[in-house]
Amino acid sequence: MEMPKYLNWTRTFLLLDRLAKALSIPPWSDDEYLLSSLFRDLSREGKLIGKSLNTNIPEPTNYPGKRYFSPFALGILRILKQLSKGN
């Protein structure tokens, strides 16, 4: 897949920065439920970036509580994979 003609890099780096901080700083780094809560807050941004890269970020309403952790994390990993391929 080729990179989209336009990708909001500021939005992308801000999302990745927030995720990197949360994953490395307690209490978030130690609590899957807190991370899931943060992921819910970031899902809109993730969806906008994912849409540009033809990558789906799941709806948080389909995954109550800490169950949103894995689907969101997998979506972000797919985004990172698409970005790393950039042509």
N, C-alpha and C positions, 0 to 999 in steps of 0.2 A: 504494500500500500504506500502511495506517495503521501507526503505531508500535505495538509490542506493549503489552499492558496492563502488563507488567513487563519492564524491562530493567535488568540490573545495571550501573548507570552507573559504579560504582567499578571493576569488572572491565574495562569498556569503556575507560575513560580510562587505566587502568594499562597495558593492552595497547597503546593508541595512543601513550602516552608512551614505552614501551620501544622501539616501532618508530621513532618520531621521533628518539630519541637515537641508535639504531643507524644510521639512515640519514644522520645528520649528523656522526658521530664516527668517525675512523679507529680501528682497522683495518677495522671492519665496512663503513663507507661506501665503501670502495675495493675490496671483495672479495665478489663474488657468492656464492662458496662459503661464506664465513663467514656471510653473511646467510641463506643457505639453511639453515645449521645453526641459527641463531637462530630462523628461522621454524619449524623442526621443533620446537624447544622451546616455541614459542608456539602451535603448532597446536591444542592442546587448548583453550586459552582462546579462540582464534579460532573454533573449532567451536561452543563454547557460546554465544558472542555471535551468530554466524551463524545458529544454530538459532533463536534468538529472533526473528531478522529474516528467516527463510526464505531464508537465503543459505548456500550450501555452501562449506566450506573443504575442499579436497581432502586425501586421505590422503597423508602424506609417504612412506609405504612404496611408493607407486606412482611416485615420482619420485626416483631415486637422485642423490646428489651435488648439484651446483648446479642440476640441472633442476627442483628444487622452488621455486626463486626465483619464476618467473613465475606458476605456478598459485596459490601462496599470495598473492602480491602482487595478483593479479586478484581473488581472493576478498576481500581486505581493501578493495580499491577498491569492490567491490560493497556491502560493509558500510557504507563511508563514504557511498556514494550513497544507500543506504536511510536512514541517519541524517540526511542533509541534507534529505531529503524530509519528515521528521517532521511529522505532522499533529496 
